[in-house]
């Protein structure tokens, strides 16, 4: 029986769940040509498809494939051929190979497919290992860490990286809440956005992409067409402690690691070049994909303090990193928190309008303070600064001077200096001098205007009219104390706010409207696997059709496969008056419900009705 006939029969016997798993692991490149199980078998036996799946197989599974023969062998017999794997391990890998249509399973064991064997036979010429190398070559030796490279030296350095990364990621989310980052057409944040984010995060500009990638993979930010936005998960994450923030990042890192790469990590304590060497040994055909996957994982691991070392080429697992891989994130976070600076709950208010925290402020307090103060520096001490603009932002979001002063009273170790009290009170008194609102649809005498700006101060209106900084919103006079714009009122509001005007948004009845710039999104759910439901329906329909004509269509497809392969088949035929007879035939054609073939034993041409064929093998 040909490979196609054998595999088609095997595929036909599988349930939909098994077929779905197969199609997910082996994506089809010729979907349009697959109409039945024979077409599917042919597509899976295409050398391009076989080479693609082999690149994702580990060395031991490849060795089992290379040791298989066309005569079925049991797991014990395969283990005897390999010598380095036990029967249980061989059976596990052989079963996986059957699941992905690289081996077939019979009552007597596992049998090779010629198409797969043919690809593997060509490996040595391509510089890839053959059976002997796959089964006997030992993994690269692990260099023993220098005695100095102990936990006492690795862990503090790892924690320093972890704290810096967690803090920088938090600043990234805070900045995205204030202003989402625009994306260039060719990918990556636009240069002004990159500079803005790098400044807020206190990192080098080229590293911004790493943090964006980490935030998106952790579900804290969403990468949508046009740019990056914070998610509701990211906003909630900001309220957690630094240790819990780190645990969330580390857990997301671990969960995003491909199963193939995770198996590499769990067996290595020494990373860097040693990790790449081991990955190449374990996935000998992996090529570029395994290099890129290990690079990405190793880069994020170093950022998160899961590993640490003197250089990217020499990285060792930290204690928290080891716990993350072998235990859970809770134990890892507890170990990491031991090295993190403690959160503080009180600050020093200065007469120069600065606010000094002697350490990282507790997240809840930090978020409340940032509502009306800007973070200036973060090192051993954290420095915030009050300004009319920052206070005005809080007022726009619905805050009040009384709430701000009451919060500072509880937070401050030095009371509230007079300049601080004056600044907040004056900003509140001036707030709303300029009002922005929505013009209802159908309003007469406003042309294409969508929003208005009004003030009881005519000099303020005059200033707004001539201010070049807000020229892009196109304010034009409507009355002596009113301007209009063709832009939406939120665009106008934030343009005036950014230009440092004491602006407030209002409802049609004149009551103040709370406005927040932050826009959070849900984490987009992207299905990594295509939908195979239509293909499965088509395959089952073809199966039902072949069953409806007493299986003649299925027999005909098997014979077509034998004809293309120029292969001999054994046919059992029901002969009237004689009972079942067996013929060894070389099929030459199928048409009109009849098989034409050459009888190898009798050396004659035979024509047999398909309806008389009882068995074909």
N, C-alpha and C positions, 0 to 999 in steps of 0.2 A: 504494500500500500504506500502511496506517495506521502510526502510530508504534508501536502495540502489536504489530502483525504484524511490522514490521521488527525491533523490538528482541527480540521473542520468538524469531524465527528466529536472530538473532545469539547470544542466550543459549544456545539449544539446541545451537549448534555449539561452544560452549566446553567445555574439559575441567573436571574437578572443581576443580583447583588454581586456575584462573582464576575460577571461580564463588565459591570460598571467599574469594579476595582481594576480589572485588567485594562480597560480603555483609559482609565485615569493614569495608570502607571505607564501605559504605552500609547501616547496620543497618536492618532492617525494623521498622516500627511496626505492621504488620498481618500478622504471621506466620501467624495462624490461618486467614487467607483465601487463602494461597498454596498451591495444590495442583498447579499445573503451570507451564510456562514463560510462558504467557499471563498467569496471575495475577501471576507475578513481574515481568513487564514492566510490567503495570498498576500495581503497587505502586511500582516505581522511577520511573515517570512521574508519580506523584502530585506536585502542586506543593509540598506540605509536604516530601516527601523530596528534591525537587530543591533547594529553598531551603536545606535543611540541609547538603547537600554543597557548595553554592556558597559557603557561609560559610568553608569550609576550603580554597578554591582561591586561589592567588596571582593577582595582577593579569594576568600574561602568559597564564596558562591561560584566565582569564576572557575576555581579549581574543580569543583563538583561537576560543572558543565564540561570542562575539558576532559575529565576522567570518564564521562558517560560514553556509552557505546550504543550502536543501533540495536544490539540485543539487550533486552531489559536486564538491569542489574539491581539487586536489592541495596538498601542503605549499607548493610554490612559488607557487601561485595565492593561497593564504591569506597567505603572506608579502608578496606584492605588495599585498594589501588593507591589511595592517597597516603595512608600511614600516619599523617599528621592530624587527622580529624577523627573523632569517634563517630559511631554509627548514629547517635542521636543528633549530633551537630550536622552530619551529612543529610539526614532525613529532613531536618528543619530547612536547610538551604535548598535541597532538591524540591521540597514542597513549594517553596517560594518561586523557584524556576518554573515549576508547572503552572503556578498561578499567573505568571507573566508570559506564558506560552513560549518558553525556551526549552522545556523538556515535556515529554508525555509520560503519563503514569498508566501502567498496565497491572494486571493481577500478579505479574512476576517481578515488578519493580519499575525502575525509571529508565526510559529509552531516549537516546539523543535524536535530534532532528538534524537532517543533513545540512539544511541552510545555516543553522547555528554552528555546527561543526566546521563548515566551510569558512565562516568568518574567523573563528578561533584559530584554524589552521594557518591562516595568513598573518597572524599576529607577530611571530618571530621576525618575518621580513620587514614589518613595520616598526621594529624595535620594542615590541611589547612582549611580555612573558608568555612562554608556552606552558604545557602541563607541568613539566619538571620544576620550572622556576616558580610557578604559582603555588605548588604544593610543598616546596622545600626551602625557598628563600626566606631567611629570617628577617624580622623587622629591624629597622635601624637601631643601633645600640643607643641607649639613653645615657647621655653624659651626666655624671653625678654632679649635683650642685656644689659650688664652692662652699667650704665650711662656713664662710662668712654669710652666705646667702641663706640664712635661717629665718624662721618666722619673725624673730625679733627685729630683723632688718627689712624683710619683705612687707610685713603687715602695715607698719606705719606709713611706708611709701605708698602702698596700695590704697590705704584709707585717705591719704592726701589727694590722690587722683580721684577717688570716689566722691569725696566731699566737693572738690572743685567741679566735677562733671555734674553732680546733682544740683549744685547751686547755679551753675551756668545754664542748665536746662530749665530750672525754675525761672531764671531771668528771661530766657527765651520765650516761655509761655506768657509771662507778664507782658513782655513787649508785643507779642502777637495779639494779646487781649486789647492792647492800646491801638495797635496798627497792624493788621495782617500784612504779611510779606508778599510782595508782587514777584512773579516769576518771569524770567526771560523766555523768549520764544524757543531758544535752544536748550533750555533747562537751567536750573539753578536760580537762586535769587538775583534780582537786578543789583547792580553795583551799589547804588545808594542804600538799598535794603540790606545788603551784606555788611556795609559799613555800620549802619544803624544797629543791626543785631550784634555785630562783633563788639561794638562800643558798650552796649547794654550788658552783654555777657562777660565782657573783659577777657575775650579770647582773640586769637589771631584770625584775620578775615578768611584765610583758606580753610580753616577748621569749621566754619559755620555749617557747611553741608553735612558734616558728620553729626552735629547736634540736631539738625533738622531731621536727618534720617533716623536717629535714635528716638526723637520725640514722636515721629510718625509711626515707627514700629512699635512704640509703647502705647499708642492710642491717645497720646496727649495732644497731638496736633493732627490736622487733616490736610493732606496734599490734594488740592482740587485744581481743576483747570484755572490757570491764572495765578495761583499762589498757595500760601499756607495759612491756615486758620487754626485757632485753638479749639479744642473740643470741650464738651461738658466734663469729660473725664479729666482733662488737663486742668480745668478750673478747680475741680474738687481736689485734685492731687496737690495743688498749692497749699491747701489747708492742713496737709499732713506734716508730720515731723520729718526732719532730714533723713533719719534712718528708714522710716516708712516710705519716703519718696524713693530712696535708693533701692529698697526691696522691690518696689513696683517696677523700676527700670531693669533691675537684674532679672526679675521673673519674666518680663517681656523679652529680654535678651535670650534667656534660656528657651522659652517657648517658641521663639522664632527660628531657632537653629534647626536646619534640616536633620532628619534622623541620621542620615549618613555621616554628617559632620559631628553630631553629638557622640556617636560611637567612637570617633577619633579622640574627642576631648576627654571622655571618661577614662581612657586608657593612658593618658599622658599627664605627667606632673610638670614636665618641662615643655614650654611652648616656644614660640618664635620659630627659628629655622628648624629646630627639632620637630616641631608640630607639622610643618610643611613636608619634611622628609617622611614622617610617618604616614601622613595623609596620602602622599604619592605612592607609598608602598601599599597601603590598604586599598586604595582605588587606583590601580595601575593605569587604567584607561580614562581616568577622570579628567585629565588635562586642565583646560582653562576653568571649567566650572568649579572644580574642587579647590583650585588656587584662589579664585575670587571669593568663594564661600568662606574658606579658612581665613583669608585676609580680613574680610568684613567682621567675622566673629572675633578674631584676635584683636582688631582695632578697638571694637566696642568693649571687649573684655579688659583691655588696658585702661580705657577711659573710666570704666566702672570699678577699677581696683580689684577685679576678679583675678587679674595677674599683675605682676610688677617685676621689674628688672632693670638692669643698667642700660639696656637698649632694646629696640623692637626685636632684634635677633635673639636676645636672651631674656626670656620671660618665664617666671615661675608662678604657680598657683599660690595665691594668698590663702590664709586660713578661711576667711569668709567665702572666697571663691571655691575652695574645696568643699565647704559645707553646702554651698549652693548646688554643686554638681552631684553630691552624694547624699545630701539630706533634704533640706527644704529652705525656702527663702526666709522663713522666720528665724531659724537658727543662724543663717548667714547674716541677716540684718542685726541680730543681737550681737554677734561677734564684731561686725563693722561699727556699730554704734559706740562700742567701747573706745574707739579712737576718734570719734567725731567730737567737736567742741559742743559744750552744753548750750542749750537755748537759754536766753535771758528774758526776763519779763518786765524789766524797767530800764529807763533811759535817762540821759541828762539833757535837758533843754538849755540851749545857750542863747545869750542876748543877740547873737548875730543871726538868729533864726535857724541855726543848725540843730540837729538832734543826734546825739551820740549814743549808740548802743554798744556796751563793752563786749559784745559777742553777737552771734546770730540771734535775732529777735524771734520769739516763738511765732510760728507761721500765722496763727489767727491774729496776733497783735500786729505782725508785719503787714498783713493785708489791710487791716483797718488803718494803719498809719499811712500806707502808700496811697490810700484813697484821697489824701489831701497833702501829702509830702512826697518829694522825689528822693529816691535812693541815689546818693552821690558816689560813695565808695563802699567797698566791702573788703575787709582784710581781717586783722585780729579784732578791730573795732569796725562797726558799721555806722556810716554817716548819712543822715537824711537832711533835706532842706525844705523849709516852708517858703512859698512864694505866693503872690496874688493869683497867679495862674493855677497853681496846684489847688489852692483853696477854692477858687472859682469852679474848678472841675468837680470837686466834691459837692458843691452847692448845686451844680447842674444835675448831678446824679440823685438829688433829693436830700442831701445832707443839710445840716444847719450849724451855725456858729456855736450854739449851745452844746450840741452833741460833740463837736470837735474839741471844745475846751474841756468838757467833762471827761472825755477820753484821755486827753493829755494830762489832766489833773491826776488821774489814777496811774498813768504810765510813768510820770516824771518823778525822779528822785530829788529834783531841785525846784519843784514848783513850776509856775508858769511865769516866765519873765515878761515884763511889761511890753517889750516890742512884739512878742508873740501874740499876746492878747490883743494888742492894737491892730496888728496885721489881719488877724482873723475877723475882728469886729468890723474893720473898715471894708474888707472884701465883701462881707455879708451886707453891709450898708449900701455898697455900690452895685451889688449883684442885681441884675434885672434892669439896669439903666438902658440896656439895649434888649429888645424882645424880638424873637423870631417865631413865626407861625406859618401854618399851612393855609393857602388860599383855597377855599372850597371850589370844586369844579363848577363851571358855569357862571362864575363871578364876572360881571360886566366891567369894562374899562380897564382890564389888566393885560389884555393880549395873551401871550403865551406864558405869563408868569405863573409859577406854582407856589411861591412862598413870598413872605413879606418881612421886612425889618422895620421896626418902629422904635421911637424914643420920644420922651417928653422934652428932651434937650436938643434944641435945633442945631447947636454947635456940634453935637455928636453926630447928627445926621449929615451935616456938612463934611465932617471928617471922614465918615464912612464913604461918602460919595467920591472923594478924591484919593483915598488910600490905594496906592498901587499894589500893595501886598495882597489885597483881596479883589483885585481887578478881575481875575478869572471867573468869579461868580456873577459878574455882570450886573451889579446893582444899578438900578435906574430910578429916578424920582417918580413918585406917584402922587404925593402931596407934600406939604411943607415938613411934616414929621414922619413920613413913611416912604420907604423904598421897596421895590419889588425885584424879584429875580426869577429867571426861567428854570432855575435848578430846584430840586426838592429841598424842603426846609432843613433836613438833617445835614445835607451838604453845606448849606449856607451857615447853619449853626456852628458846625465844626470848623469851617473856614474862619469865622469870626473868633471862635474860641482859641484857635491856634495863633491868631493874630493878637491875642491877649486883650480882647475887648470883654467887659463885664456882661456877657450875653446870657440870657435865659430863654428857654423855649416855653411857649405858652399854648394853651388850648384856645379854641374859638371864643370861649367866655372870659378869657383873660387870666385864668388860673394857671399857675406854673406847672410845667410838664417835666417830669424827670427824664433825662436823656443819658444813656450810656453808650459809649463808643464800642464797647466790647461786643463782639459777635462770636458766639461759639457754635460749632457744628457737631453733628453726631459723627461718630467714626464710620466712614463708608465701609460697607460690607462688600468686599470684592471676592467673588467666587474664583478660586484659583484653578478649578477644574471645569472644563466645558460641560454643557448639558448633553448627555448621551441618550436621553429618553426617546427622541425621535428615531435614532439609529436602532435602539433596542426594539422599538415597535416594528420597524421595518424588517429586522432579522426574524422576529417571531412570526410576522405575517408570511414571510417567505417559507419559514418552517411549516406553518399551518397549510400553506398551499401545496407543499411537497407531500405532506401527510394525506391531503385530500384526494390525491390521485394515486393512492396505494403506494406512495413512496417512489413513484417512477421518476419524478423530477430530481429527487435526491440521488437516486442511482445514476441518472444521466449526468449530474454534476460531478459525481465521483469518477465516472468514466471519462468525462471531458478532462479532468485533472490528470488521469492516467495517460490519455492520448498526448497531452501537452508534454508530459514528462517522459513519454515513450517508454512507459513502464508496463511490465507484465502484471496481470491481476488473476486471482483465482476466483472463479465464478461458480456458484452453486445454482443449478437451473432445475426447475420442475418440468420433467419430460413426461407427457401423458403416456400412461401404460408402463412406464419404467421407473417412476419415482424420481427423487432428486439425484442429479448427476453433477459431478465436479469437473470443470474445464480450466486449464491454464491457458489464458488468452492474452494476446497483444492487441488491444483495441485500436481500430483504425478510423472509426467514425460512428456517430450516433445521429440518427435522423428518423423521423416518422415513427417514433416509438420503438425503433429497432437498433440493436447493436451489431455492427460489423466488426469482426475481429479475426485474427489468424490464430488457429489452434496450434500451440507450440508442440504438443505431443504428436498429434495426427498430421501436422504440417498441411492443413487445409484451411480454407476460408469458411467461417461460420457466420450465420445471421441469426440472431436470437431476439425474440420479443422482450422488451424490458419488463413486461408484466410477468414473465416467467422466471425472472431472476430472484432467487430467495436470499442469497447472501453474496456479498462482494468483499474481498479482502486482498 
